[in-house]
């Protein structure tokens, strides 16, 4: 799912967390601080990572099992390539401590999402994703990735 930050309110995955997510995005757009942000008691173990980087031409796919990614671009733009993990070749086995596995980045993707400032994308477990990719050239990107624990 791709949409504007305000669209998080209508998404079931974000549930009761949307307002807190949007408030953090507003706060960070005014005073951007890098690193991990632990969020309220509404979501056990929910957190966000604030990142800055230059987009890149190549990179690996990654996937997660315990967390849903909500990737939100505050500044710049990037392309995220998407591909189901069963179509990817593992290059680094799943690490449960870090909740991540890596895959060969040369596999042709099945879908692409371009995120511009003010837009976000929800990526569920089982979907390989290659974030931080160049989109219409290189870009400096400020991004927040919310990590929502999978229920169950």
C-alpha positions in Angstrom: 0.0 0.0 0.0 1.3 3.4 -0.9 -0.2 6.7 0.2 0.2 10.0 1.9 1.0 10.2 5.6 -2.6 11.1 6.5 -3.7 7.9 4.8 -2.2 5.9 7.6 -5.3 6.7 9.6 -7.5 4.6 7.3 -5.1 1.6 7.2 -6.0 -1.4 9.4 -2.4 -2.4 9.8 -1.6 0.9 11.5 -4.7 0.6 13.7 -4.6 2.8 16.8 -1.0 3.7 16.1 -1.6 6.1 13.2 -2.0 9.3 15.2 1.2 8.7 17.1 3.0 7.8 13.8 1.8 11.0 12.2 2.8 13.1 15.2 6.3 11.7 15.1 6.5 12.4 11.4 5.4 16.0 12.0 8.0 16.4 14.8 10.8 14.9 12.8 10.0 17.1 9.8 10.8 20.1 12.0 13.6 18.7 14.1 15.1 15.6 12.5 17.1 13.4 14.8 18.7 10.2 13.6 18.2 6.8 15.2 15.7 4.6 16.9 12.6 6.0 18.5 10.6 3.8 20.9 6.9 4.5 20.7 4.1 4.3 23.2 2.6 1.5 25.2 -0.1 1.3 22.4 2.1 -1.2 20.6 4.4 -3.5 22.4 7.9 -3.4 20.9 6.8 -0.9 18.1 9.6 1.5 17.2 10.8 3.7 14.4 14.2 4.3 12.8 15.0 7.8 11.4 17.6 7.6 8.6 19.4 9.8 6.1 21.2 8.6 3.0 21.9 9.1 -0.6 19.8 6.8 -2.9 21.8 4.1 -4.7 21.8 2.4 -8.1 22.1 -1.2 -6.7 21.5 -3.1 -3.5 20.1 -6.3 -2.0 16.5 -7.2 -1.3 15.6 -7.7 2.3 12.7 -9.2 4.2 11.4 -9.4 7.8 9.3 -11.9 9.7 8.3 -10.3 13.0 7.7 -6.7 11.9 5.7 -4.9 9.3 7.6 -1.9 7.7 5.9 1.4 7.2 8.5 3.4 5.2 7.8 7.2 5.2 9.9 9.7 3.2 10.2 13.1 4.7 12.6 14.6 2.1 13.8 13.5 -1.3 12.5 10.5 -3.2 13.4 6.9 -3.7 12.3 3.8 -5.5 11.5 0.6 -3.6 11.5 -2.6 -5.6 9.2 -5.4 -4.4 9.3 -9.1 -5.0 7.8 -12.1 -3.1 10.6 -13.8 -1.1 9.9 -17.2 -2.7 11.1 -15.7 -6.0 14.4 -14.5 -4.5 17.8 -16.2 -3.9 18.9 -15.9 -0.3 22.4 -14.4 0.2 22.2 -14.1 4.0 19.9 -16.3 6.0 17.3 -14.9 8.3 18.7 -13.4 11.5 16.0 -13.5 14.2 17.9 -11.1 16.5 17.9 -8.4 13.8 14.6 -9.7 12.1 16.2 -9.6 8.6 17.2 -11.8 5.7 19.0 -10.6 2.6 18.6 -11.7 -1.1 20.3 -11.3 -4.4 19.5 -7.8 -5.7 19.8 -8.8 -9.3 16.5 -10.6 -9.4 14.0 -8.7 -11.6 11.3 -7.2 -9.4 7.6 -7.7 -9.8 6.6 -4.3 -8.7 8.1 -0.8 -8.0 7.0 2.0 -5.7 8.3 5.5 -6.0 8.1 7.4 -2.7 8.3 11.2 -2.6 8.3 13.5 0.4 5.1 13.1 2.3 4.5 9.5 1.1 4.7 6.1 2.7 4.5 2.5 1.8 3.6 -0.5 3.9 5.6 -3.7 3.4 4.4 -6.9 5.0 6.4 -10.0 6.0 6.9 -12.3 3.0 7.5 -9.4 0.6 11.1 -8.9 -0.3 11.9 -5.2 -0.8 14.9 -3.3 -2.1 14.7 0.2 -0.5 16.9 3.3 -1.0 17.1 2.9 -4.8 17.6 5.8 -7.2 14.4 7.3 -8.7 14.8 9.7 -11.6 18.4 10.2 -10.5 20.2 10.2 -7.2 18.5 11.9 -4.2 19.4 12.8 -0.6 16.7 11.1 1.5 15.3 11.6 5.0 13.1 8.7 6.0 11.4 7.2 9.0 10.7 3.4 9.0 8.1 2.3 11.5 8.3 -1.3 12.7 5.0 -2.7 13.7 5.0 -6.1 15.4 3.1 -8.8 13.6 0.1 -9.9 15.7 -0.2 -13.6 16.5 
